[in-house]
Amino acid sequence: MIRDAATVVLVRPADQGFEVFLLRRRRNASFMGGAFVFPGGARDEGEEDLRVTAARELFEEAGVLLATTPVEREQAVAMRTRTLEGEPLPALLAEAGLALDADALTYLAHWITPSIEPRRFSARFFLAVLPEGQAPSFDARETVDECWLTPAAALSRAGELSLPPPQVRTLWEIAGAASVDELVAMARMRASHPHPVLPRMAPMPALPGGFALLLPWDPEYTTAGTGDSAPMAADHPLAVGPSRFILEDRTWKNVAAPGSTTAG
């Protein structure tokens, strides 16, 4: 079964343009254990809008509350504590006279876990800007560490951070924006051309690890890849850059297909 999920690429302005917030999942987690990832998780029953799932997960995992009216940091911390103790977020919002601001989230990408994985998710990635006066923090339950990094800095530490392919690819894509405003404009462009990214595993004995994960615009995606597929036309606006992943020295690397003229 493939579960719906939502992920938040949380950013804040910085001298170098902007930084991205990452959380480290606990090492014994059943999915992406030990990896630094964007906050997110599976849809809860009754959440019709995945942006609501994204906002809830961002609050539970990072303590950032996207509300339609400003929220004091102390209030957000107190509400998060109660949420982590088991109180439902909708009831806490109603008690405080607050509502989640789904419009603060802009669609950025859609990733589907490959068929080879025992746990699979259909995850929408949303962009959000850190609200003024709030500060994210890991929850010390599902997540155990945190960092703010520019996309370029995060990519340079991909192995150290154990970044999974969706994080590596997303960071590569957003690194092209020079500011938060440019990044928001990029997200809006991508939202007008949505297409799922469903990697396919391709056995390739000559490669480190013996396989590659092919992205939907890779020239061998339909011929060498195995499992479920969602091909992307070569002229699709999102079909740019290196089209496959290899695992080398325990680091996921997004590389171009042999013979491709695409720059990495």
C-alpha positions in Angstrom: 0.0 0.0 0.0 1.2 3.5 -0.8 0.3 6.1 1.9 -0.2 9.7 1.2 2.3 12.0 2.9 3.5 15.6 3.0 6.9 17.2 3.5 7.8 20.8 4.2 10.9 22.5 2.8 11.2 25.2 5.4 13.4 28.2 4.5 14.6 31.5 6.0 16.4 34.4 4.4 20.2 34.5 5.0 23.2 36.4 3.8 23.9 33.8 1.2 20.3 34.0 -0.1 18.4 31.5 2.1 18.9 28.5 4.3 16.9 25.3 4.6 15.9 23.5 7.8 16.8 19.8 8.2 16.0 17.3 11.0 17.8 14.1 11.7 15.6 11.1 12.2 16.5 8.7 15.0 18.7 5.9 13.9 16.2 3.1 14.7 13.4 4.8 12.8 11.6 2.4 10.4 12.0 4.8 7.5 15.1 6.8 6.6 16.7 6.1 10.0 19.6 8.4 10.8 19.1 10.6 7.8 18.7 14.4 7.8 15.4 15.1 6.1 12.8 17.8 5.7 10.0 17.7 8.3 7.0 15.6 7.2 5.0 12.5 7.6 1.9 10.5 6.6 -1.6 11.9 6.2 -3.9 11.5 9.2 -7.5 10.3 8.8 -9.7 13.3 8.0 -7.0 15.4 6.4 -8.5 16.1 3.0 -5.9 18.7 2.1 -2.3 17.5 2.1 -1.3 21.1 3.0 -3.0 20.5 6.4 -0.9 17.3 6.8 2.2 19.3 5.9 1.3 22.1 8.5 0.6 19.5 11.2 3.8 17.6 10.6 5.8 20.8 10.6 4.3 21.7 13.9 4.8 18.3 15.5 8.3 17.6 14.2 9.8 21.1 14.1 7.5 23.2 16.4 6.7 25.8 13.7 3.0 26.8 13.5 1.7 28.1 10.2 -1.3 30.0 11.3 -3.6 32.6 9.7 -2.7 35.1 12.5 0.6 35.7 14.2 1.6 33.3 17.0 3.9 34.1 19.9 6.8 31.8 20.2 5.9 30.9 23.8 2.3 30.0 22.7 3.6 27.8 19.9 6.0 26.0 22.3 3.2 25.3 24.8 0.8 24.0 22.2 3.4 21.8 20.7 4.2 20.3 24.1 0.5 19.4 24.5 0.4 18.0 21.0 3.3 15.7 21.6 1.6 14.5 24.8 -1.3 13.3 22.7 -3.8 16.2 22.5 -5.2 16.6 19.0 -4.0 19.7 17.2 -7.5 20.7 15.9 -8.8 21.0 19.4 -5.8 23.0 20.5 -6.2 25.4 17.6 -9.9 25.8 18.3 -9.1 26.5 22.0 -6.6 29.2 21.0 -8.8 30.7 18.3 -6.3 29.8 15.6 -6.5 28.2 12.2 -3.8 26.6 10.1 -2.7 28.7 7.1 -2.7 26.2 4.2 -1.9 29.1 1.8 1.5 29.5 3.5 2.5 26.3 1.7 3.4 26.2 -2.0 3.6 22.9 -3.9 7.2 22.1 -4.9 7.4 18.5 -5.9 5.8 15.0 -5.7 7.9 12.0 -4.8 6.7 8.4 -4.8 8.8 5.7 -3.0 10.2 3.1 -5.4 8.6 -0.3 -5.7 11.7 -1.9 -4.1 11.0 -0.3 -0.7 8.8 -2.2 1.8 7.2 1.1 3.0 6.0 3.3 0.3 4.7 6.9 0.3 3.2 9.3 -2.2 4.6 12.5 -0.7 3.9 16.1 -1.8 6.7 18.5 -1.0 5.7 22.0 0.0 7.7 25.2 0.4 7.2 27.4 3.5 8.9 30.4 4.8 9.7 30.5 8.5 7.1 32.8 10.2 8.6 35.8 12.0 9.2 35.2 15.7 9.2 31.4 15.5 12.2 29.1 15.8 12.1 25.4 14.9 13.5 22.6 17.0 13.6 18.8 16.9 11.1 16.9 19.0 13.6 14.5 20.7 11.2 11.6 19.8 11.1 11.0 16.0 13.9 13.5 15.4 17.1 14.0 17.4 19.1 16.8 15.7 18.7 19.8 13.4 20.5 22.2 11.3 20.0 25.3 9.0 22.2 25.1 5.9 22.3 26.7 2.5 21.4 24.1 -0.3 25.0 24.2 -1.5 26.4 23.6 2.0 24.0 20.7 2.6 24.9 19.1 -0.7 28.6 19.4 0.1 27.9 17.4 3.3 25.5 14.9 1.7 27.4 11.8 3.0 27.8 13.2 6.5 24.1 14.1 6.7 23.0 10.8 5.1 20.8 12.7 2.7 18.3 10.5 0.9 17.7 11.0 -2.9 14.6 13.2 -2.6 16.5 15.6 -0.3 19.6 15.6 -2.6 17.5 16.3 -5.6 15.3 19.0 -4.0 18.4 20.8 -2.6 20.0 20.7 -6.1 16.8 22.1 -7.7 16.3 25.0 -5.2 20.0 25.9 -5.1 19.4 27.7 -8.4 17.3 30.4 -6.6 19.2 33.4 -5.3 16.7 34.5 -2.7 13.5 33.5 -0.9 11.5 35.5 -3.4 13.1 33.7 -6.4 12.5 30.4 -4.6 8.8 31.1 -4.2 8.5 32.0 -7.8 10.3 28.8 -8.7 7.8 26.8 -6.6 4.9 28.5 -8.3 6.3 27.5 -11.7 6.7 24.0 -10.6 3.2 23.9 -9.2 1.8 24.7 -12.7 3.6 21.6 -14.1 3.2 18.9 -11.5 4.5 15.4 -12.2 5.3 12.6 -9.8 8.9 11.6 -9.4 8.9 7.8 -9.1 12.4 6.4 -9.2 13.0 2.9 -10.7 15.7 0.5 -9.6 18.0 -0.6 -12.4 20.5 -3.4 -11.8 23.9 -2.2 -13.0 26.7 -4.5 -11.7 29.5 -2.2 -12.9 28.4 0.6 -10.6 29.1 1.1 -6.9 26.4 -0.8 -5.1 25.5 -2.7 -8.3 22.4 -0.6 -9.2 21.1 2.9 -10.0 17.9 4.7 -9.3 16.5 6.1 -12.5 14.5 9.3 -12.5 11.5 9.6 -14.8 13.4 11.4 -17.6 16.4 9.1 -17.6 17.0 7.7 -21.1 16.9 4.1 -19.7 14.0 4.7 -17.3 11.5 2.5 -19.2 13.9 0.0 -20.6 16.3 -0.8 -17.7 14.2 0.2 -14.7 12.1 -2.2 -12.7 8.8 -1.8 -10.8 6.1 0.9 -11.0 6.8 3.7 -13.3 5.7 7.3 -14.1 7.7 8.4 -17.2 8.3 12.0 -17.8 8.6 13.5 -21.3 12.1 14.8 -22.1 10.7 18.3 -22.8 8.8 18.5 -19.5 9.9 21.6 -17.5 11.0 19.5 -14.6 13.1 17.0 -16.7 16.3 18.9 -16.2 19.7 18.0 -14.7 21.2 14.6 -13.8 18.7 11.8 -14.1 19.9 9.0 -11.9 21.2 8.2 -8.4 24.1 6.0 -7.4 25.2 5.0 -3.9 28.9 5.5 -3.5 30.8 5.5 -0.2 27.4 5.5 1.6 26.5 8.7 -0.2 23.7 9.2 -2.6 24.9 11.0 -5.7 22.7 12.5 -8.5 24.6 11.9 -11.7 24.0 12.1 -15.4 23.3 9.1 -17.6 26.4 7.9 -19.6 26.6 9.8 -22.8 24.3 12.6 -21.6 25.2 16.2 -22.2 23.3 17.3 -19.1 25.4 19.2 -16.6 25.4 17.9 -13.0 
